[in-house]
Amino acid sequence: MRNPVLSRSLETSRKWRYLHRIIVVAIGTLLVTGGIWLCVQRIRQRTPLKKLPVPLNLTRLQPAVRDQILQLDAEVRASPRSVDKIGILGITYHANQSFDQALICYQLAIGLSPNDYRWPYYLAIIKEELGQEDQAIKLLNHVTQLNPGYAHGKLTSEIPPSR
């Protein structure tokens, strides 16, 4: 004859072992998922850094402008997913006729914030300055799709290219 107390105790012990296994598996799954998420976040954080332009030929610039570019570049590298910082770095390159670096910054900003009309607008300005009017007009039409009330984009896209 079986002892009912011992039988209940054995049954309770089995339930606790089963519950313990479920808890261990759940915690393990959470840890693995969290680790994967952290790895993905680090990779996403580094991706814009790899694409950032390297400040080239700053010797031709005034020391104050050079310092500003280096400071903005350091800020962007510290916060590589900050669209506004990347865009401001692009505007600074653009204002100092470093078009290649500005193009990269604007393209990065567009990639990080595709619904922001500012970056395709600035990219269109550079494309026009480089003589790529067809691309500039496409970008400006895109700007007016993103923000129909943005007068600069609309007016500029309606001006025929000067050839």
C-alpha positions as CSV (number, residue, x, y, z in Angstrom):
1,M,0.0,0.0,0.0
2,R,1.3,3.4,-0.9
3,N,1.6,6.2,1.5
4,P,-0.7,9.0,0.4
5,V,1.5,11.7,2.0
6,L,4.6,10.4,0.3
7,S,2.7,10.0,-3.0
8,R,1.5,13.6,-2.8
9,S,5.0,14.8,-1.9
10,L,6.5,13.0,-4.9
11,E,3.9,14.4,-7.2
12,T,4.5,17.9,-5.8
13,S,8.3,17.4,-6.3
14,R,7.8,16.4,-9.9
15,K,5.6,19.5,-10.6
16,W,8.2,21.7,-9.0
17,R,11.0,20.2,-11.2
18,Y,8.8,20.6,-14.3
19,L,8.1,24.2,-13.3
20,H,11.8,24.8,-12.6
21,R,12.7,23.5,-16.1
22,I,10.1,25.8,-17.7
23,I,11.5,28.8,-15.8
24,V,15.1,28.0,-16.7
25,V,14.1,27.6,-20.4
26,A,12.2,30.9,-20.3
27,I,15.1,32.8,-18.7
28,G,17.5,31.2,-21.1
29,T,15.3,32.3,-24.0
30,L,15.1,35.8,-22.7
31,L,18.8,36.0,-22.3
32,V,19.5,34.8,-25.8
33,T,16.9,37.1,-27.3
34,G,18.3,40.0,-25.3
35,G,21.8,39.2,-26.4
36,I,20.8,39.1,-30.1
37,W,18.9,42.4,-29.7
38,L,22.0,44.0,-28.2
39,C,24.2,42.8,-31.1
40,V,21.7,44.0,-33.7
41,Q,21.6,47.4,-31.9
42,R,25.4,47.7,-31.9
43,I,25.6,46.8,-35.6
44,R,22.9,49.3,-36.4
45,Q,24.8,51.9,-34.4
46,R,28.0,51.3,-36.2
47,T,26.5,51.2,-39.7
48,P,26.2,55.0,-40.1
49,L,29.7,55.4,-38.7
50,K,31.1,53.4,-41.5
51,K,29.4,55.6,-44.1
52,L,30.3,58.9,-42.5
53,P,32.6,61.0,-44.6
54,V,36.1,61.6,-43.5
55,P,36.9,65.3,-43.1
56,L,39.3,65.8,-46.0
57,N,41.4,68.8,-47.0
58,L,40.4,71.0,-44.1
59,T,43.6,73.0,-44.5
60,R,42.0,75.3,-47.1
61,L,39.4,76.4,-44.6
62,Q,39.6,79.0,-41.9
63,P,40.6,77.7,-38.5
64,A,37.2,78.5,-37.0
65,V,35.4,76.6,-39.8
66,R,37.8,73.7,-39.5
67,D,37.2,73.5,-35.8
68,Q,33.4,73.6,-36.3
69,I,33.6,70.7,-38.8
70,L,35.8,68.7,-36.5
71,Q,33.5,69.3,-33.6
72,L,30.3,68.4,-35.5
73,D,32.1,65.3,-36.9
74,A,33.0,64.2,-33.3
75,E,29.3,64.8,-32.2
76,V,28.0,62.8,-35.1
77,R,30.4,59.9,-34.3
78,A,29.3,60.0,-30.7
79,S,25.6,59.9,-31.8
80,P,25.7,58.3,-35.2
81,R,21.9,57.9,-35.4
82,S,21.2,61.5,-34.8
83,V,19.6,62.6,-38.0
84,D,19.8,66.3,-37.1
85,K,23.5,66.2,-36.3
86,I,24.3,64.3,-39.5
87,G,22.2,66.8,-41.5
88,I,23.9,69.8,-39.8
89,L,27.3,68.3,-40.6
90,G,26.1,68.0,-44.2
91,I,24.9,71.6,-44.3
92,T,28.3,72.7,-42.9
93,Y,30.2,70.7,-45.6
94,H,27.8,72.1,-48.2
95,A,28.3,75.7,-47.1
96,N,32.0,75.2,-47.4
97,Q,31.7,73.6,-50.9
98,S,32.7,70.1,-49.7
99,F,30.0,68.6,-51.9
100,D,31.2,65.0,-51.7
101,Q,31.1,65.0,-47.9
102,A,27.7,66.9,-47.9
103,L,26.2,64.4,-50.3
104,I,27.2,61.5,-48.0
105,C,25.7,63.2,-45.0
106,Y,22.4,64.1,-46.7
107,Q,22.1,60.5,-48.1
108,L,22.7,59.1,-44.6
109,A,20.1,61.5,-43.1
110,I,17.6,60.4,-45.8
111,G,18.3,56.8,-45.0
112,L,17.7,57.4,-41.3
113,S,14.7,59.6,-41.7
114,P,13.1,59.0,-45.1
115,N,10.0,61.1,-44.4
116,D,11.9,64.2,-43.5
117,Y,11.7,66.6,-46.5
118,R,14.8,68.7,-45.5
119,W,17.5,66.2,-46.5
120,P,16.3,65.5,-50.1
121,Y,15.8,69.2,-50.5
122,Y,19.5,69.9,-49.6
123,L,20.6,67.0,-51.7
124,A,18.7,68.4,-54.6
125,I,20.5,71.7,-54.2
126,I,23.8,70.0,-54.5
127,K,22.7,67.9,-57.5
128,E,21.7,71.1,-59.2
129,E,25.0,72.7,-58.3
130,L,26.8,69.7,-59.8
131,G,24.9,70.0,-63.0
132,Q,22.6,67.0,-62.4
133,E,19.4,68.9,-63.0
134,D,17.3,65.8,-63.7
135,Q,18.2,64.2,-60.4
136,A,17.6,67.5,-58.7
137,I,14.1,67.8,-60.1
138,K,13.2,64.3,-59.1
139,L,14.4,65.0,-55.6
140,L,12.4,68.3,-55.4
141,N,9.3,66.5,-56.6
142,H,9.9,64.0,-53.8
143,V,10.2,66.9,-51.4
144,T,6.8,68.3,-52.5
145,Q,5.3,64.8,-52.0
146,L,6.7,64.6,-48.4
147,N,5.7,68.2,-47.6
148,P,3.2,69.7,-50.2
149,G,3.2,73.0,-48.3
150,Y,7.0,73.5,-48.6
151,A,7.2,76.4,-51.0
152,H,10.9,76.2,-51.7
153,G,10.7,72.7,-53.0
154,K,7.6,73.4,-55.1
155,L,8.9,76.6,-56.7
156,T,12.3,75.2,-57.4
157,S,10.9,72.0,-58.9
158,E,8.8,74.0,-61.4
159,I,11.8,76.0,-62.7
160,P,13.0,74.4,-65.9
161,P,16.7,73.3,-66.0
162,S,19.1,75.9,-67.5
163,R,21.0,74.1,-70.2
